[in-house]
């Protein structure tokens, strides 16, 4: 069985999210797990799909960055899949398709994952340098603080049992902001 996993970082990425699901279905996926959450956040649907897949299944994603946040994370997922006898198939891997059923597919995946992580780390380093330069020039102000009113509303809504996603939607702030606000309020 081919099982798909689709992910976007935010709920605003509707077109990309729908395109992923469409591509996974066209690729023959009988089940598609999907979520709209940052790669660094807890990803319940990724955990669910990893529990769901069985021996001889293939986990299918449209692109590598939809699945893993680092080479280490990718290799952990691949090891978990291999232990279960499950293959990984990436539909668009730099213009080609990669499947870990073959040794060359595994090699290609590992090498490109390492290069992708290297590029991300270089981008973050350039970003930090740019921020430091902007701070010195007095042009970088940082993130706009969350209004005290929204902090109080978030805490109140949470105490009433509302879920973080619903709080974020109601207050028009990100889920990560809600988590940060709630964590700060608890301290």
N, C-alpha and C positions, 0 to 999 in steps of 0.2 A: 504494500500500500504506500502511496505517496502522500505525505502529510506536509502541509505548508505552514509557514510562520511568516506573518507580515507585521511590521512595526514602523511607526513614525514617532518622532520625538514629541510632537505636540498635536493637539486636536485641530489646529489650524491647517495642517497639511492634508487636507481632505483628498485632493486630486491624486497625490502620491500614494496615499493609503489605499484608495480605490483601485489605482493602477496595479499596485502590488497584489491585491487580492485577485484581480482579474487575471494577471499573468500566472499566478499560482494555479488557478482553476484551469486555465488554458494548458498548463504544463502537465495536467492530469492529476492534480491533488484532489483526493476524495474528502479530506478534512482540511480546514484552514483555521489555524489559531491566529488571532490578531489582537494587537493592543496599541494604544497611543500613549507611550511613556518614554522618557529619556533612557538612553542605554545605561546610564549610571544609577538609575533608580531600581527599586525592586520590580522585577518583571514577572508577574504571576503567570501570564500566558506562556512565556518561555518555559517556566518551570512545568506548567501543565503539559506542554507539547513534549518535553523531554520525558515526562512520566508516561505519556500516552503511547509513544512510538514503541514498536515491538520488533523482534528479530525479523530480518529481511525487509523491513520498512525503509523508506528513504525520506529523510527530512529535507524539504525543499525551501530555499529562501531566494528572493530575487537578487539580492546583493549581499556581500559579506558584512557590510557595516550595519545591516538590519539585524544581524545575529549577535555579533561579538563586539566588545569595546576595546579589546587588546589582543595581542598574539597569545598571551597567557590564557586569557578567557576563552579564546577560540580553541586552543589546544585542549583545555579542560572539557569543553563541550564535545569536541571530536573524540576524546578518550572515552567520555561517558557514552557516546553513541556507539563507538566501536565495541565497548564492553557489552552492549546490548545487541550487537549484530546489526546495527542500523547505519546506513550510509548517509552522507551529506551531499546534497546537490545544490550548486549555486548557479542560477540561470544566467546572470550577467556578471562575469568575472573579467572585467576589462575587455568586454566584447566577445568573450568566449564562455562556454559553459564548463564547469568543473564538477566532477563527481569523485568522491573519495573511495569509490569501489575499486579504483585502479591505483597502483603505486605512483604513477605519474601525476594523478589527480591529487593525491596526498602531498606529494612533494611541491607541486605548484601552489597549493593552498597554503602550506606552511611558509614558503618563501615570500609569497605576496602578502600574507598577513604580517610578516615581520617588516616588510617595506612600508605597508600602510601604517603600522604603529610608529615606525621611524619618522615618516612624514608628519603624522599627527603631533609627535613630540617636538619636531622642528617648528611646526606652525605655532604650537603653544609657547615655545621659547621666543619666537619672533613677536608674538602677541605680548608677552611679559616685557620684552625690551621696549616695544612701542608704548605700552602703558607707563613704564618707568620714565621714558623720555617725555611723554605728555604731562606727567606729574611734575617733572622738573620745570617744564615750561608753563605750568599753572593751567593747563588746558584739560586735564583729566579730573573730573569731579567724582567719579565712581558711580555706583548704582544709586538711583534715587531711593531714599528710604521709604518704607511702607508707612502710610499714614497711620497714626496712633489709633484713629477711629476704626480702621480696617483690622488692626491687630486685636482690638477689643471685640469686634464683631466675630472674627475668626474663632477666638477663644470661647465666646458665648455659643456660637453655632456648634462647635465641637462638643461643648459640655452638654448640649441638647441631643447629642448622638448623631449629628450630621456627619457624613463621610467627607474626607478631605477633598475628593474630586468635586463633590457638590458645593462645598465651601468655596473652592477656587472659582467655580463657574459663577456662583452667586455674587462674589465680591470682585469678579473680573481681575483676578490675580492668578499667578501660576501655582501649580500644586507644590512645587519645591518651596515657593515662598510661604505657603500655608504650613508646610512641615517645619520650616525654619522658624516661623512666628510661634508655632505651638511649642517647639522645643525651647525657644528663648523664654516663653512665658512660664514653662515648667521649672525653669532654673531659678 
